[in-house]
Structure formats: C-alpha cells, structure tokens
C-alpha cells in the first residue's frame, strides 16, 4: 500500500477551529438548557432504538454535546487515530515531509470547518473512545429553520445517531471492516484509469480513482448506504406515538436536503452528493427487505462481513434476500 505520509492533525484542528463560523449567539442560560435537552434526548433514544431495530446492544460510548469548533477538533483527533491505523506516519521524516504534513493539515482543517455548519450529529467509532457527537448550534438552527417542534426534532436527530451506535455494538467487527475497505481503496497497485473515456457528469472522485479503487469505493459505499439507510428507516419506525410531529419533520427535512444551487453543484463535483444517495438508496433497500423478511431478516446484514449487501444488491434488494435467505 502507498505510504499515506505525515498529516499534521494538530494543525488541522487549529485551522478548523479558527475558520468555523460560531453560529447564533444565545444567552448562557438558554445554551445550558439546549445542551441539557439534547443530552436528555440522547438518553431517551436508546430504548426506542433497541425496540425498533431489534439489535442486541449499542457500542460502549460517551455522549458529547459540542459547538462547531469542538466538533472540528474532535474529528481531527479521530482522523489522527484512523490515519495511524491506515499506516500514516506519526512524525515527519524530514523537513519536506513536515511541510507537506502541515499543508495537508491546513487543507483538512479548512474542509472540516466548511462541513461543521451542516452536521447535526455523528457517531464516531474510530476515536480512542467511541463517542456520540451532537452539534448543538446546528441542531438549534435547523429546528428553527424548519419550524420544527424542538423536543421532537432533537429526539429525531438522536434516534439516527443512536441507531449507528447499535449497528457497531451488534457488529463489533464493523469498525475494522470499514477501515479495511478504506485501506484497500487507497491501494493503487495495478489499477487502470477510471472512468472510461468520457468523464461527463463524473465527480472528481470518479476521475482520480483507478478501476480497482472504484471497486473498493463501491464496496465501502454499499456498507455506508446500508448503515445510513437503516438509521433513516429506524428513526421513522419509532412512529408518531413517540414523535407526534414526525411526518412534518420528515417532509421539511427532505425538502431541505433537496435544495439546489451553487452548493449542490460544488457538492456534485466533490462527490459530496454521495451522502444523499446513500440515505435514499439505503433506505429503499431496508424498506424492501423488511417488507420481504422483516426487521430480523434485515439484521442478518450485521451478522458477518460476507452478509453485507453489495452495491448491486443495494439497488436490487431481492438479490440480497435470495442470497442470504433464499
């Protein structure tokens, strides 16, 4: 595998914290109330997720309610852990490598700052201690933008991330499996250019990936589609008994996801629109599988790496059902 090289993650954290917009200013008492409410929603989500997913247990983790700057620092710390697991150098070998590592750190810090305004929550299984990260200013701003019921919206967000916690708890091998796929994606030995002659409509990722990298990327994307779609379906299966305004929140949130403009164009060029496809393709897969073989039948996907769906199976759920349950 190609050497990843040194990455200055401390610089990434510093740059990210410096560039991130802080969000709406609130009185200290209102901030404290917001943080307490989000923590309460995270605690309440556990029982609901256990019931609707039928998964055995959640991964051991801590719950952190953060501002945007702290989230960028947390992501940088996790990036350092992931990088070392993938073979990145812990220290620069020489002055040139230090300069390159600093440049990479600046670029990654700027990228984290740009993303920090959009993330509502994230389950992070890759840090030294698994963490459920909830970004308070973003949750606050989006619930006001959507005119959503605050209590319902905060629980709705926590249900999604708590489902991820249960995925990793039920399938403790999943963390290393994802890292293995990423590692294989970075391996460029023996590949040929991707895509084939025409690059029309392709993202930057399509242009720079080799054919072998693209195959590994598709395998990783299939796993992420399953996980994101599963979390999306499960957060809605909780139902209106628990979340009375659930249909309103879902409609408003989907409308927000569908917005178009220059940001959407940049996202398509960078491949960031893949996240949206993962939600929708994965959710469609999960709904069809549940209809055919129930929730417990879908949970077979989290039993072993060989039972995870391929990208083709994500788009043809019946083929996965036939392979696993046929």
N, C-alpha and C positions, 0 to 999 in steps of 0.2 A: 504494500500500500504506500502511496505517495505520502511523504512526511508533511504533516499539517503545518509544522513550524510553530514558533513562539507567537502567542497573542497576548497583548498587554490588557488583561481584563480589568485591572485596576484603572487604567486609563479609560477604558470603555465605560465603566461605572461613573467616573468623574465627568466625562464628556456628556453622558446621558443625563446625569443629574443637573448639569449646567444648562442643557438645551431644552429640557422638558418644560412645557407651559404648566403652571401650578394648578390651574382650574379655578373654579369660582370661590371667592373668599366668603367664609362663613364665620359667625361668632363661635368662640371656643365651646360654649355650651351646646350649640347645635352640632358641631363636629363630634363632640363626645357622644351625643345622642345617636348620631348617624352610625358611628363605629359600633356602639353597643347593639343597635338594631341589626346591623349586618352580622355581627357575631351570633346573635340570637337566631337569626335566620339560618346560619350555617349549622348551628346545633340542631335546629328543628328539621333540617333537610335530611339528616341521617336516617331517621325512622321511615320517612316516606320513600326514600330511595331504596332502602332494604326491602320494603314491601313490593314496590312495583318492578324492580329489577330481578328479584329472586336470586341475586348473587350472594355469596356466602358472607363476605365481610369487606370492610373498607381497609385500605392500607393504613398502617400507622403513620400519623402525620400531625402537624400543628396547623392551626388556623391563624393567618396573619391578615389584618385589615390595614392596607397601606395607602399612602399617597403615590402619585405617579413617579416622583423621584426615587422613592424607596423601592418601587417595583422595578425600575430600570437597574438599580443596584443589585436587587435580588436575582434578576435574570442574568446579569453579568457574572455573579457568583456561580450560578448554575452552569453558565457557559464554560467557566473555567473547569468545573468538575467534568462536564461532558467532553471538553477538549482533551483533557488528560486521559480519559478513558479511551478516546479515539486515537491516542498516540501523539497529541500535540506536545511540544517541548515545554517543560515547566519553566525554563530560563533561557534567555538568548545565548546563542553560541558565540556571537561576536557582535561588533558594533553595527554591522549592516543588518543582522538579524534583529537586533534591538530596534533599529529604525523601522524595519518592516512590521515588527510586532506592535510598535506604537501606532503606526499608520492603520493597521488592522483594528486596533483598539478604538481609534477615533472614528473610523467608519462604522463599526458595530455600535458604538455609543450613540452616534447620530441616528442610526436605524432604530435603536431601542427607544430613543426619545420620540421619534416620529410615530411609532406604534403605541406608545404609552397612553395616548389620549383615547384610544379605541377599545382597549382591553377592559372587560368588566371583571373577569376572574380567570384563574388559571390554577389547575392542579399541577404541581411541579414534583414529579417523582425522581428527578435526576440530581437534586441537590444532596448534600451530605445528610440532611434530614428532610424527608418528604414534607411538602408544605402545600396547603391550600391558600392561595393568594387571592385576596379580594380587594379591588381598587376602588376605594370609597368615592373620590371625586367623580370618577366616570359613572359609577352606578347612580350617584345623585343627579348628575347632569342628564343622563339618558332617561331616567324615570320622569324627570321634569319635561324633557323634550317630547316624550311620548304621552305625557299627561297620565301616567300610569299610577295606580294605587301603590304607594311606596312599600307597604308591608308585603303585598303580593309580589311586586317586582323583585324585591330583594330576595325573597324566598325562591322565586323562579330562577334567578341567577345562581343561587347556591345549589339548587337541585341539579343543574347541569354539571357544575364542578364536582359536586359530591358523587355524582354518577361516575365520573372519571376516577375518583378515589376508590370506589367499589370495583371498578374494572381492574385496577392494579392490585387491589387486595385479593380479589378472586383469582387473578392470574399473575402471581409474583414473578413469573418468567417474562412477562410482557416488557418490562423495562429494558432488560438486556437484549431482548429480541429486537426492539426498536433501534437500539444502539448498533446492533449487528447490521441491520438494514442500512442505517446511515453510513456505517463504515464501508459496507460494500458499495454504496453509491459513490463514495469518494475514491474508490479504487478505479483507476483509469487504464489498467493494463489490458491491452489487446482490443480496445474498443474502436469503433469507427464513428464518423460523424453522424450526429442526429440534429435536426431531422433530415430526411432525404431531400433531394434537390431544392424543393420550394420551402421557404420559411414564412410564407404568407400566413398571417394570423398567429404565428408562433410567439411564445414568450421568450424572454432572454434565456430562461432555463432550458427551453427546447433547443435553442441554437447552440448552447455551450455543452450540453450533455452528449456523451457518446451513446451508442446504442445500448451497451451494457449498463451504463449508468442510468439510462432511461428505464431499462427493465427493473433495476433495483429501486428506482424512484417510484415506479408504478406499484411495486410490492409494498413500499412504505406508505404510499398514498392510499392503497386499499385498506391497510390497517387503520390509518387515521380516519378514513371515511367511515369505517365500521364504528370507531370509538366516538367520533363526533356525532354521527347519525344516531347511534344508540343513546347518547346523552340527550340529544334533542327530542327523541321519541319518548324517553323515560320521563323527562321533565314535564311533558304534556300528559302522560298517562296518570300522573298524580290526580288530575281532574279538578273540576270546579268545586267539589266539596271542600278541598283544601285551599284552592286558589279561585275564589269566586270570579275574579276578573281575568282569568286565564285566556279566554278567547280574544278579549280585547288586546291584551298584552301581545299575544302571538301575532295578530293581524298587524298591529302597529310596528312590531319589531321586524317582521318580514318586509314591510314596506320600507323601513329604514335600510335594511340590507340591500334592497333592490335599487337604491338610488344610483343615478348615473351622472356623468360629468367628467371633468378632468381627472379627479381622483380615481375614478373607475378605470380610465384609460391607463394611468400610471400603474395601477394595480395589475391590470392585464399584462402589461409589458414585463413587470417584475415577477409575474406568476402568483401574486398575492390573491388573485381571484380564485385560486385553487381551494382556499379555505371554504368559500361559499359553496363550491361544488361538492366538497366533502360533506358538508352539512346535509345538503339536499339529496345527493346520491346515496349517502349512507343511511339517511332517514328512510328513503324509499325502500332500500334493501331490508332494513329492520322491520318496517311495517309489513312487507310482503311475507317475510319469513315468519313473523309472529302469526300472521293470518293462516299460514300453512301448518306450522308445527308448534305454535305457542311460544311464550316467553322462554320457558325452559329449553325448548328446542333451539332458540336463538342463542342461548347461553353456551351451547356447545362450542361456539366460536371462541370462547375464552377458556377452553379446556386444554388446548395444546397448540403450538405454533402451526402444525400441519392442518389444523381445522379452521384457521383464519381464512376468510374469503380472498380470492384473487381479485384484481381489478375487473376482469371479465365477469366474475361472479357477482361483484357489487352491482353491475348493470344487468345481470341475468340471475336473480336470486334463486330461481328454480333449479339452476345447475348446482348451486351450493347445497340446497336442500337435498337434491338427488345424491350428491357425493357423500354428504355427511349422514343423512337419514334414510337414504334410498334402500 
